[in-house]
């Protein structure tokens, strides 16, 4: 999972079907909108199916099967010295009853997507371990992009869309109290208490 204090940290069949769409440039056919209803308000995501077919396709499988319904946004990590920036994280927290298999990593070098203000991306450990948990950037976060010149894990995270409406809700969630108990000690001080309930996610038709 991404951590602000550490700069760097197979659904392939479905991805192949998605990648067989029209050529890039026909943007309307290659993007899908998803509404996220929470107990703190709603926001809309615009997923880049054409540019990140594996990652966006995986996210849509969770949406379409209702696996994100009644899950949570549980983490808010604020940038030291600029607390209005950071990221929020949500998903299933490795609930084995609702997880699908991990997906292949889609580098930002391949997709051309960047971690900008409002970008949605996948949480992961090693590349190729992402399942359901996701995060949304508040403020630009270029250190989350792939960087071949960096040492260690330089693969970055798999950005796959953008908040299209309701960024005010995302910013309000980032500002919530983070006094919850962390499963991982390095996340202490980042766990939203109480967590934000995701009531339902669905495609916007």
KADAJO-V505348 format. One record per residue. RES is the residue in one letter. PSI is psi in radians with two decimals (* if undefined). NEAR is the number of other ideal C-beta (glycine too) atoms within 10 Angstrom. Layout:
BEGIN
res = (RES & RES)
psi = (PSI & PSI)
near = (NEAR & NEAR)
END
This chain:
BEGIN
res = (X & X & X & X & X & X & X & X & X & X & X & X & X & X & X & X & X & X & X & X & X & X & X & X & X & X & X & X & X & X & X & X & X & X & X & X & X & X & X & X & X & X & X & X & X & X & X & X & X & X & X & X & X & X & X & X & X & X & X & X & X & X & X & X & X & X & X & X & X & X & X & X & X & X & X & X & X & X & X & X & X & X & X & X & X & X & X & X & X & X & X & X & X & X & X & X & X & X & X & X & X & X & X & X & X & X & X & X & X & X & X & X & X & X & X & X & X & X & X & X & X & X & X & X & X & X & X & X & X & X & X & X & X & X & X & X & X & X & X & X & X & X & X & X & X & X & X & X & X & X & X & X & X & X & X & X & X & X & X & X & X & X & X & X & X & X & X & X & X & X & X & X & X & X & X & X & X & X & X & X & X & X & X & X & X & X & X & X & X & X & X & X & X & X & X & X & X & X & X & X & X & X & X & X & X)
psi = (2.59 & 2.50 & 2.23 & -0.43 & -0.18 & 1.86 & -0.63 & 1.76 & * & 0.79 & 0.30 & -0.51 & -0.78 & -0.67 & -0.66 & -0.68 & -0.69 & -0.65 & -0.22 & 0.26 & -2.99 & 2.81 & 2.63 & 2.42 & -0.53 & 1.21 & -0.68 & -0.60 & -0.23 & 0.15 & 2.51 & 2.32 & 2.43 & 2.26 & 2.30 & 1.93 & 2.09 & 2.99 & 0.07 & 0.14 & -3.14 & 2.65 & 2.84 & 2.34 & 2.48 & 1.89 & 2.38 & 1.34 & -0.72 & -0.64 & -0.49 & 1.14 & -0.62 & -0.89 & -0.84 & -0.66 & -0.69 & -0.81 & -0.73 & -0.56 & -0.71 & -0.72 & -0.88 & -0.42 & 0.09 & 0.28 & -0.45 & -0.29 & 2.33 & 0.43 & -2.82 & 2.77 & 1.98 & -0.13 & 2.44 & 2.06 & 2.02 & 2.47 & 2.23 & 2.20 & -0.20 & 1.23 & -0.20 & -0.13 & 2.77 & -2.42 & 2.73 & 2.59 & 2.47 & 3.11 & -2.58 & -0.07 & 0.82 & 0.56 & 1.91 & -0.35 & -0.37 & -0.02 & 2.48 & 2.94 & 2.66 & 2.75 & 2.77 & 2.59 & 2.27 & 1.83 & 2.60 & -0.37 & -0.51 & -0.76 & -0.45 & 0.04 & 2.66 & 2.77 & 1.55 & 3.09 & 2.12 & -0.03 & 2.40 & 2.40 & 2.93 & 2.34 & 2.64 & 2.94 & -1.82 & 2.75 & 2.35 & 0.17 & -0.03 & 2.41 & -1.48 & -0.48 & 2.46 & 2.87 & 2.74 & 2.23 & 2.42 & 1.80 & 2.73 & 2.48 & 1.17 & -0.40 & -0.21 & -0.14 & 2.76 & 2.46 & 1.59 & -0.38 & -0.23 & 2.78 & 2.87 & -2.57 & 1.77 & 0.30 & -0.23 & -2.96 & 2.83 & 1.60 & 2.47 & 0.21 & -2.97 & 2.58 & 2.10 & -0.41 & 2.56 & 0.41 & -0.41 & -0.61 & -0.76 & -0.77 & -0.63 & -0.65 & -0.70 & -0.56 & -0.04 & 2.74 & 2.46 & 1.02 & 0.17 & 2.83 & 2.25 & 2.42 & -0.63 & 2.09 & -0.54 & -0.23 & 0.07 & 2.36 & 0.08 & 0.03 & 2.08 & 2.33 & 1.93 & 2.76 & 2.76 & 2.20 & 2.23 & 1.94 & -0.82 & 2.51 & 2.39 & 2.69 & 2.53 & 1.98 & *)
near = (21 & 23 & 15 & 16 & 10 & 11 & 14 & 17 & 19 & 12 & 19 & 14 & 9 & 17 & 21 & 12 & 11 & 20 & 15 & 8 & 13 & 11 & 8 & 11 & 8 & 11 & 12 & 6 & 12 & 20 & 18 & 21 & 15 & 22 & 17 & 24 & 15 & 21 & 12 & 16 & 14 & 13 & 22 & 16 & 26 & 19 & 24 & 23 & 22 & 21 & 21 & 29 & 24 & 25 & 30 & 31 & 23 & 29 & 27 & 19 & 15 & 21 & 21 & 13 & 11 & 12 & 19 & 24 & 16 & 11 & 22 & 19 & 25 & 24 & 28 & 23 & 23 & 20 & 16 & 10 & 6 & 9 & 10 & 11 & 19 & 23 & 28 & 25 & 23 & 25 & 27 & 20 & 18 & 11 & 12 & 6 & 6 & 19 & 16 & 15 & 9 & 18 & 25 & 15 & 20 & 27 & 19 & 23 & 13 & 13 & 20 & 12 & 24 & 16 & 23 & 14 & 16 & 22 & 25 & 29 & 28 & 27 & 22 & 22 & 11 & 11 & 19 & 12 & 12 & 26 & 21 & 24 & 19 & 26 & 25 & 25 & 26 & 25 & 17 & 14 & 23 & 12 & 16 & 24 & 20 & 20 & 16 & 9 & 5 & 13 & 7 & 9 & 14 & 16 & 22 & 27 & 30 & 29 & 29 & 28 & 26 & 20 & 22 & 16 & 15 & 18 & 16 & 11 & 18 & 23 & 18 & 14 & 22 & 23 & 14 & 17 & 10 & 19 & 11 & 19 & 8 & 14 & 11 & 10 & 6 & 11 & 19 & 13 & 12 & 23 & 20 & 22 & 11 & 12 & 20 & 22 & 14 & 21 & 14 & 14 & 21 & 15 & 12 & 12 & 6)
END
